[in-house]
Amino acid sequence: MTPTLTAPTLPQANRYGINARAATQLQVAIAPYLGMDEGDLIELFWNRCFAASRRITACKVGTPTHLRVPESFVQDGLAQVYYQVMQVGHGPARSAVTQVRVKTNAPGGQPPALYSDENQNLAPVGLPETIRRYGVNSRQVRRGVPLTIEPYLNMTTGDAITLCWGDVRMDLPKIQARGIGLAVQVWVPATVIAEAGDDCRLEVTYCILDRVGNTSHWAPSRTVRIAASTSSRPSRAVTPYRPRPLGSPCEPG
């Protein structure tokens, strides 16, 4: 056996960590090691607590070992993961440590109803009172429309917000550290308004995807009357962009 065993890997983690979905059925992969033999006992530790074990059978020698981490172990924060191998006639050999961050708190908080793709914890977009009452006229189309996304629960660096103006998607700059806890100011340009076209009840909504892949689902929509001539609207067909079905995160980018 090698003096130092390689660190375990977490296939379900991304470069930033583990999200809520991965935490429910998280597995740790352990690579084959020199001297691997039938009867070896592999013990997995999560933050120095024993989490799982596996005894190697003859057919598993030379193949990766996968161990399931109980969901109760996977708590938010930085976790240290390692394993040790016990062989007959040898003392325990401990692996190198893998550090991984766990984030299961979704932006906006968890949607209250699993059967709904709308998150009532998120505020609808904020629009100027004149636009909410009278809609968008041709002059406003040309100069664009300002709107506001209020701060939301679990707002954090790297959050990616996708705004849907009717059938047109607009990906906003990712949240920076200095913007946490502040409203997001958005300017919807004339090109986006023209592409979506006239509509007496155009829906505006947004969703958030954090760095580890937790999704907010969709905010309650705000309806806007677009009463303007859009002769500048592109002649090409616009592919509708609708909220994805339940269970699918919004995917900015």
C-alpha positions as CSV (number, residue, x, y, z in Angstrom):
1,M,0.0,0.0,0.0
2,T,1.2,3.5,-0.7
3,P,2.2,5.5,2.3
4,T,-0.2,8.3,1.3
5,L,-3.6,7.5,-0.2
6,T,-5.1,9.9,-2.8
7,A,-7.8,12.2,-1.6
8,P,-11.4,11.1,-2.2
9,T,-13.5,12.9,-4.9
10,L,-17.1,14.0,-5.0
11,P,-18.4,13.5,-8.5
12,Q,-21.7,15.4,-7.8
13,A,-19.9,18.5,-6.6
14,N,-19.0,21.3,-9.0
15,R,-16.0,23.7,-8.8
16,Y,-17.8,25.7,-6.1
17,G,-19.2,23.0,-4.0
18,I,-22.3,20.9,-3.3
19,N,-25.9,22.0,-3.8
20,A,-29.1,20.9,-2.2
21,R,-30.0,18.4,-4.8
22,A,-26.6,16.7,-4.6
23,A,-26.7,16.7,-0.8
24,T,-29.7,14.4,-0.8
25,Q,-27.8,11.5,-2.4
26,L,-24.2,12.4,-2.1
27,Q,-21.5,9.9,-3.0
28,V,-17.8,9.9,-2.5
29,A,-15.5,8.1,-4.9
30,I,-12.3,6.4,-3.8
31,A,-9.7,5.4,-6.4
32,P,-8.0,2.0,-6.5
33,Y,-4.8,2.0,-4.5
34,L,-1.6,0.1,-4.6
35,G,-1.9,-3.2,-2.7
36,M,-5.7,-3.2,-2.8
37,D,-6.9,-6.7,-1.8
38,E,-9.9,-8.7,-1.0
39,G,-11.0,-8.1,2.6
40,D,-9.7,-4.5,2.9
41,L,-12.0,-2.3,4.9
42,I,-12.5,1.3,3.7
43,E,-13.9,3.7,6.2
44,L,-15.1,7.2,5.2
45,F,-15.0,10.2,7.5
46,W,-16.9,13.5,7.1
47,N,-15.6,16.2,9.3
48,R,-13.7,13.6,11.4
49,C,-17.0,11.7,12.0
50,F,-17.4,8.1,10.7
51,A,-19.9,8.2,7.8
52,A,-19.8,4.9,5.9
53,S,-17.6,1.8,5.2
54,R,-17.2,-0.9,2.6
55,R,-15.3,-4.2,2.7
56,I,-13.6,-5.0,-0.6
57,T,-14.7,-8.2,-2.3
58,A,-12.7,-10.1,-4.9
59,C,-14.6,-8.7,-7.9
60,K,-14.0,-5.1,-6.7
61,V,-10.2,-5.2,-6.4
62,G,-8.7,-2.7,-8.8
63,T,-11.9,-0.7,-9.2
64,P,-13.1,2.6,-7.7
65,T,-15.2,2.4,-4.5
66,H,-18.3,4.5,-4.0
67,L,-19.7,5.3,-0.6
68,R,-22.9,7.1,0.2
69,V,-22.8,10.0,2.7
70,P,-25.9,10.2,5.0
71,E,-27.8,13.4,4.2
72,S,-27.8,14.3,7.9
73,F,-24.0,14.8,7.6
74,V,-24.1,17.2,4.7
75,Q,-24.5,20.5,6.5
76,D,-23.8,24.0,5.1
77,G,-20.3,25.1,5.4
78,L,-16.8,23.8,4.7
79,A,-16.4,20.0,5.1
80,Q,-13.3,17.9,5.3
81,V,-13.6,14.5,3.7
82,Y,-11.1,11.6,4.0
83,Y,-11.0,7.8,4.3
84,Q,-8.8,5.2,5.8
85,V,-7.9,1.7,4.7
86,M,-7.5,-1.2,7.1
87,Q,-5.7,-4.3,5.9
88,V,-4.8,-7.5,7.7
89,G,-1.4,-7.2,9.3
90,H,-1.2,-3.4,8.8
91,G,-2.2,-0.4,10.8
92,P,-4.8,2.0,9.3
93,A,-3.6,4.1,6.4
94,R,-5.2,7.5,6.1
95,S,-5.8,9.4,2.8
96,A,-5.2,13.0,1.9
97,V,-8.1,15.3,2.7
98,T,-10.6,16.8,0.3
99,Q,-12.2,20.1,1.4
100,V,-15.6,21.0,-0.1
101,R,-18.1,23.7,0.6
102,V,-21.7,22.8,1.1
103,K,-24.5,25.3,0.3
104,T,-28.1,24.0,0.4
105,N,-29.9,27.3,1.1
106,A,-31.4,28.2,-2.2
107,P,-31.6,31.9,-3.3
108,G,-34.9,33.3,-2.3
109,G,-35.5,30.4,0.2
110,Q,-37.2,27.1,-0.7
111,P,-40.4,27.5,-2.8
112,P,-43.3,26.7,-0.4
113,A,-45.0,24.3,-2.7
114,L,-43.1,21.5,-4.5
115,Y,-45.7,21.2,-7.2
116,S,-45.3,24.9,-8.1
117,D,-42.5,26.5,-10.1
118,E,-43.2,29.9,-8.6
119,N,-41.4,31.1,-5.5
120,Q,-43.6,33.5,-3.5
121,N,-40.6,34.4,-1.3
122,L,-39.3,36.5,-4.2
123,A,-40.8,39.9,-4.9
124,P,-42.1,40.7,-8.3
125,V,-39.9,43.1,-10.3
126,G,-40.4,46.7,-9.4
127,L,-41.4,49.2,-12.1
128,P,-41.9,52.9,-12.1
129,E,-45.5,53.8,-11.1
130,T,-46.3,55.5,-14.5
131,I,-45.3,52.3,-16.4
132,R,-47.3,50.1,-14.0
133,R,-50.4,52.3,-14.5
134,Y,-50.1,53.2,-18.2
135,G,-47.7,50.8,-19.8
136,V,-44.8,51.4,-22.1
137,N,-45.2,53.9,-24.9
138,S,-43.1,54.4,-28.0
139,R,-40.8,57.0,-26.4
140,Q,-40.1,54.6,-23.5
141,V,-39.4,51.8,-25.9
142,R,-36.7,53.9,-27.5
143,R,-34.9,54.8,-24.3
144,G,-35.5,51.5,-22.4
145,V,-37.2,50.7,-19.2
146,P,-35.7,50.7,-15.6
147,L,-36.8,48.0,-13.2
148,T,-35.7,46.8,-9.7
149,I,-35.2,43.3,-8.2
150,E,-35.4,43.5,-4.5
151,P,-32.8,41.8,-2.2
152,Y,-33.8,38.2,-1.5
153,L,-33.1,35.5,1.1
154,N,-29.7,33.8,0.9
155,M,-28.3,36.4,-1.6
156,T,-24.7,35.7,-2.1
157,T,-21.7,36.4,-4.3
158,G,-21.9,34.7,-7.7
159,D,-25.7,34.6,-7.9
160,A,-26.8,34.7,-11.6
161,I,-30.1,36.3,-12.3
162,T,-32.1,35.7,-15.5
163,L,-34.8,38.2,-16.4
164,C,-37.6,37.2,-18.7
165,W,-39.2,40.1,-20.5
166,G,-42.1,38.3,-22.3
167,D,-40.4,35.6,-24.4
168,V,-37.0,37.2,-24.4
169,R,-34.3,36.2,-21.9
170,M,-31.8,38.7,-20.4
171,D,-28.9,37.5,-18.3
172,L,-27.7,40.0,-15.7
173,P,-24.2,40.5,-14.4
174,K,-23.5,38.1,-11.4
175,I,-23.9,39.5,-7.9
176,Q,-20.7,40.9,-6.5
177,A,-19.8,41.1,-2.8
178,R,-20.6,44.8,-2.6
179,G,-24.1,44.2,-4.0
180,I,-25.2,41.7,-1.3
181,G,-28.3,43.0,0.5
182,L,-28.9,45.7,-2.1
183,A,-31.6,46.0,-4.7
184,V,-30.5,45.0,-8.3
185,Q,-31.0,47.9,-10.7
186,V,-31.8,46.7,-14.2
187,W,-32.2,48.7,-17.5
188,V,-34.1,46.8,-20.1
189,P,-32.8,48.1,-23.4
190,A,-34.9,49.0,-26.5
191,T,-33.6,46.0,-28.4
192,V,-35.1,43.6,-25.8
193,I,-38.4,45.5,-25.7
194,A,-38.7,45.6,-29.4
195,E,-37.8,41.9,-29.8
196,A,-40.6,40.9,-27.4
197,G,-43.0,43.1,-29.2
198,D,-46.4,44.7,-28.3
199,D,-48.5,42.9,-25.8
200,C,-51.4,44.1,-23.6
201,R,-50.3,41.8,-20.8
202,L,-46.6,41.1,-21.2
203,E,-45.2,39.1,-18.3
204,V,-41.9,40.0,-16.6
205,T,-40.3,37.6,-14.2
206,Y,-36.9,36.4,-13.1
207,C,-35.1,33.5,-11.5
208,I,-31.8,33.0,-9.7
209,L,-29.1,30.3,-9.9
210,D,-26.4,30.4,-7.3
211,R,-22.8,29.2,-7.8
212,V,-23.3,25.7,-6.7
213,G,-26.5,25.2,-8.8
214,N,-29.3,25.9,-6.4
215,T,-32.3,27.5,-8.1
216,S,-34.8,30.0,-6.8
217,H,-37.5,29.0,-9.3
218,W,-39.5,31.8,-10.8
219,A,-40.6,35.0,-9.1
220,P,-44.2,36.0,-9.3
221,S,-44.7,37.7,-12.6
222,R,-45.5,41.3,-13.2
223,T,-47.7,42.2,-16.2
224,V,-47.0,45.2,-18.3
225,R,-48.9,46.8,-21.2
226,I,-46.6,47.5,-24.2
227,A,-48.6,49.9,-26.3
228,A,-46.0,51.0,-28.9
229,S,-45.3,50.6,-32.6
230,T,-42.4,48.1,-32.9
231,S,-41.6,48.6,-36.6
232,S,-38.0,48.1,-35.6
233,R,-38.7,44.6,-34.4
234,P,-36.4,42.1,-36.0
235,S,-38.0,40.2,-38.8
236,R,-36.4,36.9,-37.7
237,A,-38.5,34.5,-35.7
238,V,-38.0,34.7,-31.9
239,T,-37.8,31.3,-30.1
240,P,-40.1,31.6,-27.1
241,Y,-38.3,31.3,-23.8
242,R,-40.7,29.9,-21.2
243,P,-40.2,29.0,-17.5
244,R,-38.9,25.4,-17.4
245,P,-41.0,22.7,-15.9
246,L,-40.9,21.8,-12.3
247,G,-37.6,20.3,-11.2
248,S,-35.6,22.1,-13.8
249,P,-33.5,25.1,-12.6
250,C,-33.2,28.3,-14.6
251,E,-29.9,28.2,-16.3
252,P,-28.5,31.7,-17.0
253,G,-25.6,31.9,-19.5
